[in-house]
Amino acid sequence: MIVLAGALLGAFLGVATARRHGGQRLDMAQYGAAFAIAFALGGLFLTILIERLA
């Protein structure tokens, strides 16, 4: 669940960042995808950490 939330949050932040910098539609898609992957990886590590500590 944390992974999906991180991916959605990352996609939203990536699109917002590209839009703020004046990017075109493909720029927004690329930023959204990159941020989604990064945040999903962060969520994955957080999930693993929580499972190991519990």
N, CA, C and O of each residue as an XYZ file, in Angstrom:
216
protein
N       0.815     -1.184      0.000
C       0.000      0.000      0.000
C       0.866      1.259      0.000
O       0.540      2.245     -0.660
N       1.952      1.217      0.732
C       2.849      2.369      0.779
C       3.497      2.587     -0.587
O       3.736      3.724     -0.993
N       3.777      1.501     -1.286
C       4.409      1.603     -2.603
C       3.474      2.302     -3.583
O       3.904      3.187     -4.323
N       2.204      1.914     -3.597
C       1.242      2.539     -4.503
C       1.021      4.005     -4.160
O       0.939      4.850     -5.052
N       0.925      4.306     -2.877
C       0.753      5.696     -2.467
C       1.964      6.534     -2.875
O       1.818      7.672     -3.322
N       3.150      5.969     -2.720
C       4.358      6.675     -3.129
C       4.406      6.909     -4.626
O       4.824      7.975     -5.076
N       3.979      5.918     -5.402
C       3.977      6.066     -6.857
C       2.997      7.151     -7.292
O       3.314      7.970     -8.155
N       1.815      7.156     -6.699
C       0.831      8.184     -7.060
C       1.295      9.579     -6.642
O       1.159     10.537     -7.402
N       1.838      9.685     -5.443
C       2.344     10.971     -4.979
C       3.505     11.440     -5.854
O       3.586     12.617     -6.205
N       4.394     10.525     -6.201
C       5.524     10.880     -7.055
C       5.094     11.333     -8.435
O       5.648     12.289     -8.977
N       4.104     10.649     -9.011
C       3.612     11.046    -10.336
C       3.004     12.443    -10.275
O       3.238     13.267    -11.159
N       2.229     12.706     -9.237
C       1.622     14.027     -9.094
C       2.692     15.107     -8.932
O       2.619     16.152     -9.578
N       3.679     14.861     -8.078
C       4.736     15.846     -7.860
C       5.601     16.044     -9.105
O       6.048     17.156     -9.387
N       5.834     14.957     -9.848
C       6.620     15.067    -11.068
C       5.929     15.913    -12.122
O       6.563     16.754    -12.760
N       4.640     15.697    -12.308
C       3.881     16.498    -13.268
C       3.838     17.955    -12.821
O       3.983     18.861    -13.642
N       3.643     18.182    -11.535
C       3.606     19.555    -11.014
C       4.953     20.247    -11.208
O       5.000     21.431    -11.543
N       6.037     19.524    -11.001
C       7.372     20.105    -11.183
C       7.609     20.480    -12.638
O       8.105     21.569    -12.931
N       7.257     19.581    -13.549
C       7.446     19.867    -14.971
C       6.569     21.036    -15.411
O       7.000     21.880    -16.196
N       5.346     21.083    -14.907
C       4.452     22.183    -15.266
C       4.996     23.512    -14.735
O       4.916     24.537    -15.413
N       5.546     23.486    -13.525
C       6.093     24.703    -12.920
C       7.286     25.231    -13.726
O       7.506     26.440    -13.799
N       8.056     24.311    -14.332
C       9.203     24.716    -15.138
C       8.833     24.990    -16.590
O       9.711     25.225    -17.420
N       7.548     24.963    -16.902
C       7.103     25.289    -18.251
C       7.270     24.152    -19.247
O       7.463     24.406    -20.436
N       7.203     22.925    -18.799
C       7.406     21.783    -19.680
C       6.195     21.465    -20.534
O       5.063     21.813    -20.198
N       6.455     20.805    -21.631
C       5.389     20.358    -22.525
C       4.779     19.073    -21.981
O       5.156     18.595    -20.911
N       3.835     18.524    -22.733
C       3.115     17.323    -22.282
C       4.057     16.128    -22.089
O       3.924     15.398    -21.106
N       4.996     15.920    -23.000
C       5.927     14.799    -22.867
C       6.898     14.999    -21.706
O       7.308     14.033    -21.063
N       7.264     16.250    -21.438
C       8.105     16.530    -20.270
C       7.377     16.157    -18.992
O       7.963     15.570    -18.083
N       6.090     16.499    -18.925
C       5.297     16.157    -17.746
C       5.192     14.648    -17.576
O       5.249     14.141    -16.456
N       5.037     13.931    -18.687
C       4.954     12.470    -18.608
C       6.270     11.875    -18.120
O       6.275     10.949    -17.309
N       7.385     12.410    -18.614
C       8.688     11.880    -18.213
C       8.972     12.185    -16.737
O       9.412     11.303    -15.998
N       8.728     13.400    -16.314
C       8.932     13.750    -14.905
C       8.014     12.920    -14.014
O       8.434     12.424    -12.968
N       6.754     12.770    -14.437
C       5.805     11.982    -13.658
C       6.263     10.550    -13.499
O       6.189      9.991    -12.405
N       6.738      9.948    -14.581
C       7.197      8.559    -14.529
C       8.445      8.425    -13.661
O       8.551      7.496    -12.861
N       9.380      9.343    -13.818
C      10.623      9.269    -13.043
C      10.364      9.451    -11.548
O      10.907      8.716    -10.724
N       9.542     10.424    -11.209
C       9.226     10.649     -9.799
C       8.435      9.476     -9.232
O       8.647      9.080     -8.086
N       7.515      8.912    -10.035
C       6.723      7.774     -9.564
C       7.620      6.580     -9.262
O       7.430      5.904     -8.251
N       8.588      6.314    -10.124
C       9.503      5.199     -9.897
C      10.342      5.450     -8.641
O      10.518      4.550     -7.820
N      10.852      6.657     -8.495
C      11.689      6.982     -7.334
C      10.902      6.869     -6.033
O      11.388      6.299     -5.056
N       9.687      7.413     -6.020
C       8.895      7.371     -4.798
C       8.418      5.953     -4.505
O       8.312      5.567     -3.341
N       8.128      5.172     -5.546
C       7.722      3.782     -5.334
C       8.880      2.976     -4.739
O       8.663      2.137     -3.865
N      10.090      3.220     -5.200
C      11.257      2.551     -4.623
C      11.447      2.950     -3.162
O      11.751      2.109     -2.317
N      11.269      4.223     -2.875
C      11.346      4.671     -1.490
C      10.285      4.005     -0.632
O      10.555      3.609      0.502
N       9.075      3.879     -1.174
C       8.000      3.196     -0.458
C       8.286      1.725     -0.258
O       7.925      1.155      0.771
N       8.935      1.101     -1.234
C       9.301     -0.308     -1.111
C      10.299     -0.512      0.026
O      10.141     -1.418      0.844
N      11.327      0.337      0.072
C      12.309      0.229      1.148
C      11.679      0.508      2.504
O      12.015     -0.140      3.495
N      10.767      1.469      2.547
C      10.071      1.768      3.801
C       9.223      0.587      4.234
O       9.187      0.257      5.420
N       8.537     -0.058      3.294
C       7.720     -1.235      3.606
C       8.595     -2.371      4.143
O       8.234     -3.019      5.125
N       9.729     -2.609      3.509
C      10.638     -3.661      3.962
C      11.159     -3.350      5.366
O      11.248     -4.237      6.214
N      11.499     -2.094      5.598
C      11.990     -1.693      6.917
C      10.914     -1.906      7.987
O      11.212     -2.411      9.070
N       9.681     -1.530      7.695
C       8.600     -1.700      8.654
C       8.374     -3.184      8.938
O       8.192     -3.570     10.093
N       8.385     -4.013      7.907
C       8.183     -5.455      8.084
C       9.306     -6.088      8.909
O       9.051     -6.974      9.725
N      10.537     -5.640      8.702
C      11.655     -6.202      9.455
C      11.619     -5.811     10.922
O      12.006     -6.597     11.787
N      11.156     -4.604     11.206
C      11.122     -4.130     12.583
C       9.918     -4.636     13.364
O       9.925     -4.645     14.595
N       8.885     -5.056     12.640
C       7.657     -5.491     13.334
C       7.774     -6.933     13.809
O       6.838     -7.462     14.409
